[in-house]
């Protein structure tokens, strides 16, 4: 069972895609993540690449994000995010059924306060994602990229970006990245 932890939609249950196509973040880890960013989430613009259930965007909107965009390539997961959007009657969240690298390559005239990257662990695309975010200036000056991965993953960042923090919750690691000043 997947639920929204806090905010306007607190305790609302979200349908989730089958575990065979997604790897949902456990509530405890998602709650810890949002406790870290809670002071900056209100009025923010967020992007969730490899959205899966869309839980990151739903939680962000529930906590006051102005706009959220969820990118999900899998048509089954995409349909479930759409269904949850309609059920909750959320109008400041978009979901796009497309490849995340394609979105990052072609996104123009938009910058995000938070970009959340949680690709399938077997898919080695984080370096490409970070490169496209830097190249296309998709992160606001004081924004954060948040990567969710397993505890063994190491990240190479482009020269313009720097890892500022890492947090581990069980087998999950969150990596926080900013622009270099």
C-alpha positions as CSV (number, residue, x, y, z in Angstrom):
1,X,0.0,0.0,0.0
2,X,1.3,3.4,-1.0
3,X,0.2,6.5,0.9
4,X,0.8,10.2,0.8
5,X,2.6,11.0,4.1
6,X,1.8,14.7,4.8
7,X,0.2,17.8,3.6
8,X,-3.1,18.5,1.8
9,X,-3.5,14.9,0.6
10,X,-2.2,13.3,3.8
11,X,-3.1,9.6,4.3
12,X,-4.6,9.3,0.8
13,X,-3.9,5.9,-0.7
14,X,-2.3,5.7,-4.2
15,X,-2.7,2.8,-6.5
16,X,0.8,1.6,-7.4
17,X,2.2,-0.2,-10.4
18,X,3.1,-3.9,-10.1
19,X,6.4,-4.5,-8.2
20,X,7.6,-6.3,-11.3
21,X,7.9,-2.9,-13.2
22,X,8.7,-0.5,-10.3
23,X,10.6,-0.3,-7.1
24,X,8.7,1.9,-4.7
25,X,10.5,3.9,-2.1
26,X,9.5,2.7,1.4
27,X,7.4,5.2,3.3
28,X,10.1,5.6,6.0
29,X,12.7,6.6,3.4
30,X,10.3,9.0,1.6
31,X,9.3,10.6,4.8
32,X,13.0,11.1,5.8
33,X,13.7,12.6,2.4
34,X,10.8,15.1,2.7
35,X,11.9,16.0,6.2
36,X,15.2,17.1,4.7
37,X,13.7,19.2,2.0
38,X,10.5,20.3,3.8
39,X,11.5,24.0,4.2
40,X,12.0,24.4,0.5
41,X,9.2,22.4,-1.0
42,X,6.4,25.0,-0.7
43,X,6.0,27.0,-4.0
44,X,8.7,24.9,-5.7
45,X,8.7,23.3,-9.2
46,X,9.7,19.6,-9.1
47,X,10.6,17.0,-11.8
48,X,10.5,13.3,-11.2
49,X,12.3,11.3,-13.8
50,X,11.6,7.5,-13.8
51,X,8.5,8.3,-11.8
52,X,7.2,4.8,-11.3
53,X,4.2,5.4,-9.0
54,X,4.6,9.2,-9.1
55,X,4.8,9.2,-5.3
56,X,7.5,11.9,-5.2
57,X,5.4,14.3,-7.2
58,X,2.2,13.5,-5.3
59,X,4.0,14.1,-2.0
60,X,5.6,17.3,-3.2
61,X,2.2,18.7,-4.5
62,X,0.5,17.6,-1.2
63,X,3.2,19.6,0.7
64,X,2.7,22.8,-1.4
65,X,4.8,22.5,-4.6
66,X,3.4,24.8,-7.2
67,X,4.1,22.5,-10.1
68,X,5.2,18.9,-10.6
69,X,6.1,16.9,-13.7
70,X,6.4,13.1,-13.6
71,X,8.1,11.4,-16.4
72,X,7.3,7.7,-16.8
73,X,8.1,5.5,-19.9
74,X,6.2,2.4,-18.8
75,X,2.6,2.6,-20.1
76,X,1.2,0.6,-17.2
77,X,2.9,2.8,-14.6
78,X,1.9,5.9,-16.6
79,X,-1.8,4.9,-16.6
80,X,-1.7,4.4,-12.9
81,X,-0.2,7.8,-12.2
82,X,-2.9,9.3,-14.5
83,X,-5.6,7.4,-12.6
84,X,-4.3,8.7,-9.2
85,X,-4.2,12.2,-10.6
86,X,-7.8,12.0,-11.5
87,X,-8.8,10.4,-8.2
88,X,-7.2,13.2,-6.2
89,X,-8.3,15.9,-8.7
90,X,-4.8,17.4,-8.8
91,X,-4.4,20.0,-11.6
92,X,-0.8,21.3,-10.9
93,X,0.9,18.0,-11.8
94,X,1.6,16.7,-15.3
95,X,2.6,13.2,-16.2
96,X,4.4,12.5,-19.5
97,X,4.6,9.0,-21.0
98,X,8.1,9.2,-22.4
99,X,11.8,8.3,-21.9
100,X,13.4,10.5,-19.2
101,X,16.6,11.0,-21.2
102,X,14.5,12.2,-24.1
103,X,12.7,14.6,-21.8
104,X,15.9,16.0,-20.3
105,X,17.4,16.4,-23.8
106,X,14.5,18.4,-25.1
107,X,13.2,20.3,-22.1
108,X,13.6,24.0,-22.7
109,X,12.5,27.2,-20.9
110,X,11.9,25.5,-17.6
111,X,14.0,25.2,-14.5
112,X,13.3,23.1,-11.4
113,X,13.8,23.6,-7.7
114,X,14.1,19.8,-7.3
115,X,14.9,17.1,-9.8
116,X,14.4,13.6,-8.5
117,X,16.2,10.7,-10.3
118,X,15.4,7.2,-9.4
119,X,16.2,5.0,-12.4
120,X,16.0,1.2,-12.3
121,X,19.3,0.2,-10.7
122,X,20.3,-1.9,-13.7
123,X,19.9,1.0,-16.0
124,X,23.1,3.0,-16.1
125,X,21.9,6.4,-17.0
126,X,22.7,8.7,-14.1
127,X,25.8,10.3,-15.7
128,X,23.8,11.0,-18.8
129,X,20.9,12.5,-16.8
130,X,23.3,14.8,-14.8
131,X,25.0,15.8,-18.0
132,X,21.7,16.8,-19.7
133,X,20.5,18.7,-16.6
134,X,23.7,20.7,-16.6
135,X,23.8,21.2,-20.3
136,X,20.2,22.4,-20.5
137,X,20.4,24.4,-17.3
138,X,17.3,22.6,-15.9
139,X,18.2,23.2,-12.2
140,X,17.6,26.5,-10.6
141,X,20.6,28.2,-9.1
142,X,19.8,27.0,-5.6
143,X,17.9,23.9,-6.6
144,X,18.8,20.3,-5.7
145,X,19.1,17.1,-7.7
146,X,18.1,14.1,-5.5
147,X,19.2,10.7,-6.6
148,X,17.8,7.6,-5.1
149,X,19.9,4.5,-5.5
150,X,21.3,1.5,-3.7
151,X,24.0,2.0,-1.1
152,X,26.8,0.7,-3.3
153,X,26.3,3.2,-6.1
154,X,28.9,6.0,-6.7
155,X,28.2,9.0,-8.8
156,X,30.3,10.9,-11.3
157,X,29.0,14.5,-11.6
158,X,29.7,16.9,-14.4
159,X,32.2,19.7,-13.5
160,X,29.3,22.2,-12.8
161,X,27.7,20.0,-10.2
162,X,28.8,18.8,-6.8
163,X,27.5,16.2,-4.3
164,X,26.7,18.0,-1.1
165,X,25.2,15.2,1.0
166,X,24.4,11.5,1.1
167,X,21.9,9.8,3.4
168,X,21.3,6.1,3.9
169,X,18.1,4.5,4.9
170,X,18.3,0.7,5.0
171,X,19.4,-0.3,1.5
172,X,18.4,3.0,0.0
173,X,20.8,5.9,-0.5
174,X,19.8,9.5,-1.3
175,X,22.5,11.7,-2.9
176,X,22.0,15.5,-3.0
177,X,23.6,17.5,-5.7
178,X,23.8,21.3,-6.3
179,X,25.5,23.6,-8.7
180,X,29.1,24.6,-7.8
181,X,29.1,28.2,-6.8
